[in-house]
Amino acid sequence: MAEVRFRSKADDVRQQDVGFSIKVRGFEPMRKATAANIALCLVAIGWLVSYWGVMAHLGDADPRVPREIIEAENRFYWGVFFGGAVLIVVAMWLAGFGYSEAKVRSIAVAAAIVIPLVALGVWMAIAL
């Protein structure tokens, strides 16, 4: 004889997938060592992009260039600067994510972020 089982709403709730996850065939969660490696690359790229965005603002524009073009370039280079800052923040997050497996690389990323910031702060304090 077959057993009949009645389902309740509590059973339905228990069977639902809680949280947000997308399962795609061929992809797996990022390994922590890989995250630390990507963070090393992103911190270098982030500093270079931020440096480019800041250095593009130095100097005076040619007086013959129309004001609209100068303003458009300023908006672009501010975007470049903030894009580099976002890369640095993402690198720091990835370094924190990968810290449990790749401690040395994560600390290297943190040092590559903190040391230039401290040096810039000291330089600004002395210059002002």
Backbone as a chain_set.jsonl record, in Angstrom:
{"seq": "MAEVRFRSKADDVRQQDVGFSIKVRGFEPMRKATAANIALCLVAIGWLVSYWGVMAHLGDADPRVPREIIEAENRFYWGVFFGGAVLIVVAMWLAGFGYSEAKVRSIAVAAAIVIPLVALGVWMAIAL", "coords": {"N": [[0.835, -1.164, 0.0], [0.507, 2.227, -0.774], [2.016, 5.043, 0.703], [0.552, 7.986, 1.801], [1.383, 11.326, 1.845], [0.933, 14.403, 3.285], [1.61, 17.708, 2.352], [2.834, 20.59, 3.9], [2.797, 24.2, 4.267], [5.119, 24.881, 5.565], [6.881, 22.884, 4.761], [7.21, 23.575, 2.084], [8.532, 26.021, 2.345], [10.933, 25.216, 3.501], [12.061, 23.83, 1.402], [12.63, 25.708, -0.494], [15.115, 27.605, -2.219], [17.223, 29.466, -0.36], [18.568, 32.66, -0.42], [20.795, 34.196, -2.828], [21.805, 32.746, -5.671], [23.337, 31.794, -8.614], [23.508, 29.177, -10.723], [25.715, 28.118, -13.013], [26.695, 26.059, -15.578], [29.949, 24.803, -15.713], [31.179, 26.859, -14.392], [32.62, 27.774, -11.299], [32.758, 28.749, -7.826], [34.958, 31.499, -7.04], [38.299, 30.786, -6.254], [40.171, 31.405, -3.275], [42.903, 31.956, -3.432], [43.14, 32.664, -6.099], [41.648, 34.997, -6.063], [43.319, 36.641, -4.53], [45.5, 36.839, -6.264], [44.337, 38.201, -8.428], [43.746, 40.547, -7.111], [46.303, 41.607, -6.676], [47.01, 42.332, -9.285], [44.955, 44.173, -9.862], [45.4, 46.245, -8.008], [47.765, 47.399, -8.898], [47.014, 48.246, -11.48], [44.924, 49.948, -10.759], [46.255, 52.022, -9.315], [47.848, 53.072, -11.383], [45.901, 53.957, -13.231], [44.52, 55.832, -11.659], [46.599, 57.642, -11.192], [47.021, 58.548, -13.8], [44.589, 59.858, -14.229], [44.803, 61.96, -12.359], [47.151, 63.316, -13.125], [46.444, 64.251, -15.614], [44.975, 66.479, -15.08], [46.757, 68.419, -14.36], [48.432, 71.452, -15.096], [47.789, 74.117, -17.482], [45.131, 74.644, -19.787], [45.19, 75.068, -23.343], [44.563, 78.332, -24.454], [43.113, 78.638, -26.793], [41.459, 76.491, -27.053], [38.115, 75.439, -27.054], [35.78, 76.079, -24.382], [33.877, 74.075, -23.794], [35.084, 71.716, -24.643], [37.247, 71.536, -22.91], [35.884, 71.241, -20.464], [34.601, 68.807, -20.982], [36.822, 67.107, -21.184], [37.788, 67.374, -18.576], [35.674, 66.164, -17.11], [35.899, 63.574, -18.135], [38.486, 62.798, -17.249], [38.149, 62.977, -14.468], [36.393, 60.894, -14.182], [38.123, 58.82, -14.973], [39.97, 58.942, -12.862], [38.302, 58.29, -10.62], [37.485, 55.782, -11.457], [39.901, 54.372, -11.252], [40.164, 54.537, -8.49], [38.006, 52.948, -7.716], [38.891, 50.49, -8.689], [41.017, 50.088, -6.923], [39.651, 49.84, -4.485], [38.154, 47.525, -5.008], [40.26, 45.75, -5.311], [41.205, 45.728, -2.699], [39.026, 44.56, -1.397], [39.025, 42.008, -2.626], [41.502, 41.114, -1.721], [40.999, 40.939, 1.006], [39.073, 38.932, 0.916], [40.604, 36.77, 0.025], [42.389, 36.353, 2.073], [42.548, 34.238, 3.963], [43.691, 32.052, 2.654], [45.82, 33.058, 1.132], [47.855, 34.692, 2.576], [50.262, 36.242, 2.457], [50.195, 37.453, -0.084], [47.829, 38.921, 0.178], [48.496, 40.677, 2.234], [50.519, 42.026, 0.926], [49.038, 43.36, -1.032], [47.489, 45.034, 0.601], [49.554, 46.579, 1.696], [50.5, 47.768, -0.647], [48.454, 49.482, -1.1], [48.095, 51.04, 1.231], [50.643, 52.168, 1.91], [51.37, 54.022, -0.268], [49.205, 55.82, 0.115], [49.668, 56.824, 2.703], [52.173, 57.991, 2.285], [51.448, 59.95, 0.423], [49.747, 61.468, 2.027], [51.562, 62.417, 3.986], [53.278, 63.881, 2.342], [51.497, 65.834, 1.407], [50.899, 67.095, 3.831], [53.356, 68.201, 4.495], [53.801, 69.844, 2.285], [51.76, 71.693, 2.454]], "CA": [[0.0, 0.0, 0.0], [1.281, 3.461, -0.903], [1.859, 5.98, 1.812], [0.157, 9.328, 1.373], [1.968, 12.334, 2.732], [0.4, 15.725, 3.028], [2.639, 18.74, 2.45], [2.392, 21.837, 4.519], [3.529, 25.38, 3.802], [6.449, 24.851, 6.174], [7.715, 22.043, 3.896], [7.534, 24.355, 0.897], [9.507, 27.035, 2.712], [12.209, 24.539, 3.718], [12.606, 23.356, 0.132], [13.019, 26.824, -1.346], [16.517, 28.008, -2.141], [17.338, 30.734, 0.349], [19.757, 33.379, -0.854], [20.927, 34.464, -4.257], [22.873, 31.984, -6.305], [23.093, 31.422, -10.004], [24.345, 28.031, -11.039], [26.01, 28.042, -14.428], [27.537, 24.903, -15.806], [31.312, 25.145, -16.092], [31.712, 27.893, -13.507], [32.62, 27.454, -9.885], [33.119, 29.946, -7.054], [36.358, 31.892, -7.143], [39.183, 30.334, -5.185], [40.72, 32.535, -2.53], [44.234, 32.261, -3.969], [42.908, 33.386, -7.352], [41.203, 36.348, -5.699], [44.5, 37.402, -4.11], [46.279, 37.132, -7.472], [43.637, 39.249, -9.166], [43.889, 41.772, -6.323], [47.631, 42.158, -6.961], [46.956, 43.006, -10.597], [44.037, 45.312, -9.813], [45.96, 47.369, -7.259], [48.728, 48.068, -9.78], [46.258, 48.93, -12.53], [44.176, 51.033, -10.124], [47.14, 53.165, -9.056], [48.24, 53.684, -12.664], [44.75, 54.67, -13.795], [44.286, 57.017, -10.816], [47.699, 58.575, -11.473], [46.744, 59.154, -15.103], [43.48, 60.795, -14.059], [45.25, 63.146, -11.632], [48.161, 64.036, -13.909], [45.797, 64.897, -16.76], [44.43, 67.758, -14.629], [47.814, 69.386, -14.093], [48.741, 72.35, -16.204], [46.713, 74.949, -18.032], [44.697, 74.303, -21.138], [45.469, 76.051, -24.384], [43.449, 79.303, -24.471], [42.347, 78.554, -28.04], [40.552, 75.347, -26.989], [36.805, 75.853, -26.545], [35.484, 75.748, -22.99], [33.129, 72.822, -23.732], [36.031, 70.605, -24.79], [38.0, 71.466, -21.657], [34.993, 70.672, -19.456], [34.399, 67.392, -21.306], [38.043, 66.399, -20.796], [37.829, 67.316, -17.109], [34.738, 65.122, -16.673], [36.465, 62.278, -18.496], [39.615, 62.455, -16.387], [37.628, 62.699, -13.139], [35.895, 59.514, -14.273], [39.289, 57.939, -14.976], [40.489, 58.922, -11.497], [37.405, 57.529, -9.752], [37.559, 54.388, -11.902], [41.082, 53.805, -10.605], [39.861, 54.388, -7.061], [37.13, 51.779, -7.594], [39.749, 49.313, -8.845], [41.776, 49.916, -5.681], [38.719, 49.336, -3.472], [37.855, 46.137, -5.363], [41.46, 44.975, -4.982], [41.248, 45.55, -1.249], [38.005, 43.586, -1.059], [39.501, 40.688, -3.04], [42.59, 40.738, -0.817], [40.358, 40.501, 2.238], [38.419, 37.656, 0.64], [41.603, 35.719, -0.135], [43.372, 36.389, 3.153], [42.695, 32.978, 4.7], [44.553, 31.133, 1.912], [46.989, 33.725, 0.557], [48.12, 35.775, 3.527], [51.361, 37.114, 2.024], [49.715, 38.271, -1.206], [46.834, 39.865, 0.676], [49.214, 41.728, 2.964], [51.215, 42.825, -0.093], [48.032, 44.249, -1.621], [47.178, 46.073, 1.593], [50.712, 47.477, 1.769], [50.542, 48.536, -1.895], [47.406, 50.504, -1.033], [48.253, 51.917, 2.391], [51.912, 52.907, 1.895], [51.264, 55.244, -1.083], [48.271, 56.768, 0.715], [50.359, 57.477, 3.819], [53.199, 58.856, 1.696], [50.76, 61.108, -0.151], [49.288, 62.308, 3.145], [52.726, 63.094, 4.574], [53.73, 64.875, 1.37], [50.543, 66.931, 1.416], [51.044, 67.822, 5.088], [54.591, 68.983, 4.421], [53.664, 70.851, 1.235], [50.803, 72.734, 2.85]], "C": [[0.89, 1.241, 0.0], [0.988, 4.391, 0.263], [1.531, 7.363, 1.254], [0.707, 10.319, 2.379], [1.416, 13.691, 2.326], [1.503, 16.752, 3.258], [2.054, 19.996, 3.069], [3.191, 22.999, 3.921], [4.936, 25.416, 4.377], [7.391, 23.99, 5.34], [8.126, 22.801, 2.649], [8.606, 25.393, 1.198], [10.877, 26.398, 2.895], [12.847, 24.128, 2.407], [13.043, 24.497, -0.78], [14.49, 27.145, -1.143], [16.582, 29.385, -1.508], [18.632, 31.404, -0.093], [19.784, 33.51, -2.364], [22.083, 33.651, -4.801], [22.436, 31.615, -7.712], [24.051, 30.283, -10.316], [24.491, 27.945, -12.548], [26.974, 26.887, -14.626], [28.917, 25.373, -16.271], [31.946, 26.207, -15.217], [31.627, 27.416, -12.061], [32.99, 28.715, -9.118], [34.619, 30.223, -7.139], [37.153, 31.351, -5.957], [39.834, 31.542, -4.533], [42.112, 32.912, -3.021], [44.112, 33.026, -5.282], [42.471, 34.815, -7.072], [42.385, 37.211, -5.277], [45.372, 37.752, -5.302], [45.644, 38.252, -8.292], [43.77, 40.581, -8.432], [45.248, 42.414, -6.562], [47.647, 42.909, -8.29], [46.095, 44.26, -10.531], [44.617, 46.497, -9.058], [46.974, 48.116, -8.12], [48.006, 48.855, -10.871], [45.499, 50.121, -11.948], [45.045, 52.244, -9.838], [47.562, 53.851, -10.349], [47.106, 54.495, -13.274], [44.454, 55.928, -12.973], [45.357, 58.079, -11.053], [47.46, 59.287, -12.796], [45.62, 60.181, -14.991], [43.891, 62.068, -13.341], [46.205, 63.972, -12.48], [47.558, 64.75, -15.127], [45.217, 66.256, -16.38], [45.503, 68.817, -14.405], [48.088, 70.236, -15.323], [47.524, 73.115, -16.679], [46.386, 74.502, -19.443], [45.077, 75.42, -22.097], [44.291, 77.025, -24.46], [42.592, 79.227, -25.737], [41.367, 77.392, -28.051], [39.215, 75.81, -26.419], [36.541, 75.304, -25.14], [34.766, 74.4, -22.862], [34.061, 71.619, -23.822], [36.838, 70.432, -23.509], [37.141, 70.839, -20.567], [34.742, 69.186, -19.709], [35.631, 66.568, -20.917], [38.156, 66.296, -19.278], [36.885, 66.249, -16.571], [35.297, 63.736, -16.961], [37.576, 61.88, -17.527], [39.212, 62.301, -14.923], [37.066, 61.283, -13.1], [37.021, 58.499, -14.272], [39.847, 57.815, -13.564], [39.614, 58.076, -10.578], [37.326, 56.061, -10.17], [38.762, 53.681, -11.301], [40.864, 53.594, -9.12], [38.955, 53.18, -6.823], [37.945, 50.492, -7.747], [40.546, 49.034, -7.577], [40.871, 49.354, -4.576], [38.375, 47.872, -3.745], [39.056, 45.241, -5.044], [41.555, 44.727, -3.485], [40.201, 44.528, -0.8], [38.458, 42.175, -1.429], [40.64, 40.203, -2.151], [42.019, 40.267, 0.519], [39.675, 39.158, 2.078], [39.437, 36.515, 0.598], [42.594, 35.608, 0.998], [43.586, 35.031, 3.815], [43.606, 31.987, 3.987], [45.848, 31.775, 1.447], [47.338, 34.94, 1.403], [49.175, 36.752, 3.019], [50.91, 38.021, 0.884], [48.694, 39.295, -0.749], [47.49, 41.002, 1.45], [49.984, 42.612, 1.992], [50.25, 43.8, -0.767], [47.695, 45.375, -0.653], [48.322, 47.068, 1.72], [50.799, 48.351, 0.518], [49.455, 49.599, -1.941], [47.712, 51.511, 0.062], [49.523, 52.758, 2.312], [51.855, 54.128, 0.977], [50.296, 56.275, -0.513], [48.913, 57.523, 1.877], [51.424, 58.431, 3.284], [52.571, 60.108, 1.086], [50.266, 62.04, 0.944], [50.425, 63.073, 3.795], [53.216, 64.19, 3.632], [52.804, 66.083, 1.337], [50.658, 67.751, 2.696], [52.286, 68.696, 5.087], [54.447, 70.117, 3.411], [52.734, 71.985, 1.634], [51.312, 73.367, 4.096]], "O": [[1.904, 1.288, 0.696], [-0.144, 4.499, 0.734], [2.187, 7.834, 0.325], [0.528, 10.178, 3.588], [1.441, 14.062, 1.152], [2.241, 16.673, 4.24], [0.924, 20.392, 2.784], [4.14, 22.792, 3.166], [5.852, 25.93, 3.736], [8.572, 24.314, 5.214], [9.267, 22.686, 2.201], [9.497, 25.616, 0.379], [11.884, 26.977, 2.486], [14.074, 24.084, 2.313], [13.763, 24.262, -1.751], [15.038, 26.981, -0.053], [16.059, 30.355, -2.056], [19.681, 30.761, -0.129], [18.914, 33.003, -3.072], [23.231, 33.867, -4.411], [21.307, 31.182, -7.945], [25.266, 30.427, -10.183], [23.518, 27.728, -13.269], [27.964, 26.768, -13.905], [29.022, 26.248, -17.131], [33.154, 26.428, -15.302], [30.675, 26.742, -11.667], [33.493, 29.665, -9.716], [35.433, 29.311, -7.288], [36.724, 31.45, -4.808], [40.023, 32.578, -5.171], [42.459, 34.093, -3.021], [44.897, 33.937, -5.545], [42.882, 35.741, -7.772], [42.447, 38.389, -5.629], [45.93, 38.847, -5.355], [46.337, 39.141, -8.787], [43.894, 41.629, -9.067], [45.343, 43.639, -6.643], [48.229, 43.988, -8.398], [46.465, 45.296, -11.082], [44.358, 47.643, -9.424], [47.033, 49.345, -8.073], [48.356, 50.003, -11.148], [45.436, 51.182, -12.568], [44.629, 53.376, -10.087], [47.628, 55.079, -10.407], [47.328, 55.596, -13.777], [44.167, 56.98, -13.543], [45.057, 59.271, -11.106], [47.672, 60.495, -12.901], [45.694, 61.252, -15.592], [43.394, 63.147, -13.664], [46.081, 65.195, -12.545], [48.11, 65.741, -15.606], [44.989, 67.097, -17.25], [45.181, 69.998, -14.274], [47.981, 69.764, -16.455], [46.388, 72.801, -16.325], [47.252, 74.044, -20.188], [45.261, 76.569, -21.696], [43.14, 76.592, -24.525], [41.458, 79.707, -25.742], [40.53, 77.3, -28.948], [39.188, 76.503, -25.402], [37.01, 74.228, -24.768], [35.023, 73.657, -21.915], [33.844, 70.613, -23.146], [37.084, 69.307, -23.074], [37.623, 69.988, -19.819], [34.677, 68.396, -18.768], [35.501, 65.465, -20.386], [38.568, 65.263, -18.749], [37.256, 65.503, -15.665], [35.186, 62.831, -16.134], [37.601, 60.749, -17.039], [39.87, 61.561, -14.192], [37.237, 60.562, -12.117], [36.908, 57.441, -13.653], [40.163, 56.713, -13.115], [40.125, 57.237, -9.837], [37.122, 55.189, -9.325], [38.664, 52.526, -10.886], [41.317, 52.601, -8.551], [39.122, 52.466, -5.834], [37.72, 49.521, -7.026], [40.731, 47.877, -7.199], [41.294, 48.483, -3.817], [38.311, 47.067, -2.815], [38.893, 44.118, -4.569], [41.941, 43.641, -3.053], [40.47, 43.718, 0.088], [38.295, 41.246, -0.638], [40.734, 39.011, -1.859], [42.51, 39.297, 1.097], [39.692, 38.334, 2.993], [39.16, 35.418, 1.083], [43.554, 34.844, 0.9], [44.713, 34.709, 4.192], [44.236, 31.157, 4.642], [46.876, 31.102, 1.374], [47.135, 36.079, 0.985], [49.001, 37.965, 3.138], [51.206, 39.216, 0.881], [48.69, 40.424, -1.239], [47.082, 42.157, 1.33], [50.093, 43.819, 2.209], [50.615, 44.943, -1.041], [47.624, 46.539, -1.049], [48.088, 48.27, 1.84], [51.132, 49.533, 0.606], [49.534, 50.527, -2.746], [47.599, 52.716, -0.159], [49.484, 53.95, 2.618], [52.263, 55.207, 1.409], [50.531, 57.477, -0.639], [48.719, 58.73, 2.015], [51.559, 59.552, 3.775], [53.113, 61.205, 1.225], [50.353, 63.261, 0.811], [50.274, 64.25, 4.121], [53.531, 65.296, 4.07], [53.263, 67.221, 1.248], [50.528, 68.975, 2.656], [52.27, 69.807, 5.617], [54.919, 71.227, 3.654], [52.912, 73.119, 1.191], [50.679, 74.278, 4.629]]}, "num_chains": 1, "name": "protein.A"}
